Amino acid sequence: RGNPGDGLFHIYTGGWVTTAVSRDQAGNFDFFYTPRGLSFPLWQAYTPSEEFDTVSDRLGRRDFKTMDERKELFAQALDLSMQDSIRIWLVDQLGASPYRTDIAVAADLAGGINGSALWPYTLRKGQDDGASVTIASPSILPEPWNPVAGSNWVYDTMLQRGMSDGGVLPDPFTGLSWPQRIERAEVTIQTGLPVVKSLDWVDLQFADTIEVPADAWIDWDTETQKFITVGEKYPEGLTALRKSVVYYPSDLYDIKWQDGSNLTLADFILGNIMTYERANEASPIYDEAAVPSFEQFQESFRGWRIVQEDPLVIEAYSDLYGLDAEANVATFFPGGGAWHLLGMGIMAESAGELAFSSDKADAKEVEWMNYIAGPSLEILKAKLDEAAADSYIPYEPTMSAYITPDEAAARWSNLEAWYAEKGHFWVDLGPYYLEDAFPVEGTVLLKRNPDFTDPADKWLRFQEPMIADVVVDGPGRVTIGEEATYDVLVTFKGEAYPTSDINTVKYLV
């Protein structure tokens, strides 16, 4: 994470793990070759040519109307990336994840076990309830954890996934999204764009024009701390290429954060506010490293609105679309980003004592904010004490409509009790919680979250990939111009493969 401007290195060897089956790699150039990739000093030093930057940006935003146009952009990007050569790719490696025969766990076909989003939902040891499992890792806690711009090492994110939850989760065999916390979704795409649907939980429709409602939120006023609506910013009206409507179940607000606080609508809103605050120079949490990705976001984003609060229904509009309908669902689920956890960090960064990103930490010569260990804890505890004394509500002109003073007091009280017992501030929603973290010793202890109420078998169907056995029966030679018939026998473990799980059968002549 060193700053290349210091002149202490001119080359480094890096490794990247694909943590899910990639459905679309159009964003890779934007991530690996431009400052929009990550808010780390190295990325912020990248200076792609104007042409390469534009092509990468267009691919990242899916700014194409046809697959042929996409193919041409890829061809340009591949050539320009070789001219740029800030990264030189040397080897594409396959890894192995050994585990004991009495362990059952869902591994991702691309990411293995440590990259799998489903490992915490499917981990079993024999038939024992309450069994413990020891996991070895090449590295333990290599970088600080915070819910905004903390570590992106797979060794950290594996542990964090064990404690997190999501609106949707990726299929470990196909990369398509499945509902986790959401109930269902509807996606509308502008007619003619290359988008297809594979799974029944999402409804895909096409429309010649998609109008954005005037009351949708599209921007943020840092001075007044209020959202700006589409009607205010674009009185002439606004259209989008994509519309997403996500429906949450009626028991959504029964879900508890691990400190005992109930999930609320405020948790969904604060993260969106921070998107704008961190890219605004007038904000005390302004971070120049957040600006490149924000500018790209703003170029495509067309607004969102809360259609209904309970049960929660959220609409989102954008000119950024994915090739799969399932990838076009915007859940806004706040996994890892409880408003009081973010609020405590906001206080620390606003005071100039800590920074969410490593780039800002280096620039300001302060600690990179760490919610689980190190000097950050003392500073965060002091901010927690202030927040509890004042029943602090971040961005109160807006957030007070979703947080009462009593609710704020209860949140801060819950977090105080959590810190007194656990000695850290990592609070999430997932199957496990963080009991202890020892960076020096290289040990982390996760325990089962007793408030996580999903059925234990909800995701067990993904413990083993249904990789098909295929036998083709037919003539070995065919005369040109004559007809031939081939039988394709598709099975799994000797049984016929379910036709509902077969999308296409491709063949080569």
Secondary structure, 3 states (H helix, E strand, C coil): CCCHHHCCCCCCCCCCCCCCCCCCCCCHHHHHHCCCCCCCHHHHCCCCCHHHHHHHHHHHCCCCCCHHHHHHHHHHHHHHHHHHCCCCCCCCCCCCCCCCCCEECCCECCCECCCCCCHHHHCEECCCCCCCCCCCCCCCCCCCCCCCCCCCCHHHHHHHHHHCCCCEEECCCCCCEEECCCCEEEEEEECCCCCECCCCCEEEEEECCCECCCCCEEEEECCCCEEEEHHHHCCCCCECCEEEEEECCCCHHHCECCCCCECCHHHHHHHHHHHHHCCCCCCCCCCHHHHHHHHHHHHHEEEEEEEEECCEEEEEEECCCCCEHHHHCCCCCCCCCCHHHHHHHHHHHHCCCEECCHHHHHHHCCEECCCCCCCHHHHHHHHHHHHHHHCCCCCHHHHCCCCCHHHHHHHHHHHHHHHHHHCCCCCCCCCEEEEEEECCCCEEEEEECCCCCCCCCCCHHHCCCCCCEEEEECCCCCCCCCCCCCEEEEEECCEECCHHHCCCCCCCC
